[in-house]
Amino acid sequence: LLDRTINKVLAPSLTFINPQKTVDVLSTALTQILHSQQLVWSTEIAIKFIFHCSHMLERLITGNPLRYDRLKQFVNQNSALMNVLEREMQYPSEVFGVPIPASELAYVAEIFLPYIN
């Protein structure tokens, strides 16, 4: 499923980054995030995470990060998850040479919140 998704949907929508490399890097980060949160890998989470983060990386490369309303409040309420994301998203950040701001990490956190007790 993931390979088909990469070839049919992700590849045509990415301009600046290699889809296969992106999926490989993000899959590594996702595995670490899931492990740290004691969550089980699922296609649903993987697709959401990989699609969002692939396009997030493209936005960051072009200098167009998303804003997040009430960011301080969100970070305070979800500090443990935000710390995990900061740590585990260092790898994609370094590979693609872009810092990932808290506003973007907050959107990534929203992917995981429904699955965390």
Protein Blocks (a to p, Z undefined) as FASTA:
>chain_A
ZZmmmmmmmmmmpmkbcfklmmmmmmmmmmmmmmmnopacdfklmmmmmmmmmmmmmmmm
nopacddehklmmmmmmmmmmmmmmmmmmmmmmmnopacdfklmmmmmmmmmmmpZZ
